């Protein structure tokens, strides 16, 4: 089963299957996993990294995705590569004598997903290869709002790269016009904020609910404060999740932001055209075990 994902930012773990280098690992960042693994296996001339050049084949076995932007993902990549240098991971013990590189990297990322600031992001932990699936330690499981997914992904871009037009960043007027269009889709050109009940103006920063048919519109700050207040975590800068004030559905803050940037307009599962292959795919069986 292949899942289509919009505005993809991911940090992956490679595993070396070459008998001469078997067991070695590599951590990297990508916006296109399928293209990136091909580059690694083709070598530096095709865009692969110098550390993986001439040592293939490599397999991309695990990827963490759902980062809000490239900078966030690159910081995660660096910390995963250098846990001994990251001030947020000083509590993580170094590699044990009998620990394989793969298990060490997995232990490090397990700690990262439970540490700030990453533990508040709407991330997804995705296993790309069945034979490498590893259970999280009972006392080191990721936060409940981070799903564990299985199977390959297909990247879908929303608009132009990094949300910019070909002529550069959107002007302030263009951004306001976009918000005006979004608000008009809710059935009212200037609806009321679902939290403070004041009229929402086109220049206001707003968020909409991700649930179908829900017409909730709210000022970004109003909704953030409500979510934090409901959870009793007003000392945090941003919420992790909350309950929509209109439809009462559970939502992740990261999903609301992604909807704002153009994602989730036509999100769908993409599978093989062969029904039998789709039904027998290993990811289907694993998915039923965790739901």
Buried (B, 14 or more C-beta within 10 A) or exposed (E): BBBBBBBBBBBBBBBBEEEEBEEBBBBBBBBBBEEBBBBBBEBBEEEBBEEBBEBBBBBBBBBBBBBBEEEBBBBBBBBBBEBEEBEBBEEBEEBEEEBBBBBBBBBBBBBBBBBEEBBBBBBBBBBBBBEBBEEBEEEEBBBEBBBBBBBBBEBBEBEEEEEEEEEEEBEEEEBBEBBBEBBEEBEEEBBEBBBBEEEBEBEBEBBBBBBEEBBBBBBBBBBBBBBBEEBEBEEEEBBBBBBBBBBEEEBBBBBBBBBBBBBBEEEEEEBEEEEEEBEEBBBBEBBEEEE
